């Protein structure tokens, strides 16, 4: 034990030196990020020479996790469980990481054990997300109530009434031409038999519907409202259940929907033309192996199965945080590694982030940033500003001299899952490629033209 403790202490002090180095490279990290860095330094100091203390190791692991040092956090928490297998903090943290990696039974088991000992709100939220992603609607409903989301609980009970989110009809593969390519991909779809113009965005949890679409298609409404996160903001939306959603001959039944006004956003994505009535989100797209074929101006939907990338393709690993936040890892202007949400519903944008994130990498007014114009947030709230970004890189894919939105993402969204995320990757970043979301392999495949 003594030798193990000394070894871990040495590793901890080496990690301290490594953690301090990137901090010097940051130009102006925001206050919450600096606080998290300080917490990590303090945890490393307190753990030195005490690597057999589970409480100190838990503190260190949480500090690593908050700054997205997931490999380090995993090693620390596994070490805790080796000697204290019932430690709830380690169980919850490893359950969260299993949730991110789509290892849902493992996440459900670990989080369930942790919550049985301590009903920490963050742990309950992660357990709830695991239950939803496993489609255990009945088990998830009381957890939604515990989290204060009574409207979502009603929706989950409605989903449990009959088989939900299932492909009821359609070919093995369907190719649906886009009605518009830019600034976001738009297609025609049928909602309860009514043809409507809809956008594609895996950054939306479910289908989003404008109230006009609900009335026009006689969509069933469900009691209550629920908060949703979209385009960097968290807003309240009413609940609804679509009986049939048809996309290119693929018919999906019992589809959950969130109802909110899309009028202001529609004016930006399809100006002086047909109003966009909805957004097809992750819960539907995950039923297929979808390809956003930007060069071919089409959506390709395949029934689930193995996907073989074309020669020359580039691979970007995918994670899913919480219930439905699709995440990748990348860099803005060659800065530190950042977690980024995939949001193709943001118009005229390759990357969006809070002003503090752009400031951190030296992109600010009077410096490298060029403020082009201002636009209000499409869901209300503060304004966003256009900013020129020299480079954005995600996995093996990079792009230079792109447009971004500064001021995007509410501050609360930075730490939504107890781990730092910084930005959103928008539609413009994906446009040069044929992009396939290979859910089984947890990757985005970027195929050349």
Helices and strands as residue ranges (DSSP letters): H 2-25, H 31-47, H 54-66, H 70-83, H 88-100, H 104-117, H 121-133, H 137-146, H 150-159, E 166-169, E 173-177, E 186-191, E 194-200, E 207-209, H 211-216, E 220-230, E 233-247, E 250-259, H 263-269, E 278-280, H 282-285, E 288-293, E 298-303, E 314-317, E 319-321, E 325-332, E 338-342, E 351-353, H 355-360, E 374-376, E 383-394, E 397-406, G 411-415, E 423-425, H 427-430, E 434-438, E 443-447
